[in-house]
């Protein structure tokens, strides 16, 4: 893998509009409620593994 200094620059993940939307959603469904559900925790775990595997696949 070649060194690319552009990867060191901080790039925002969400736009200001997306941040506002996420703030509204977090008021409607707080993280404590989301994490209290075993089904939600399982789904979050599956999503994490899937995304991580796709990222690893893109490296090779």
Protein Blocks (a to p, Z undefined) as FASTA:
>chain_A
ZZdfklmpccdfbdfklmmmmmmmmmmmcfklmmmpmklmmmmmmmmmmmmmmmmmmmZZ
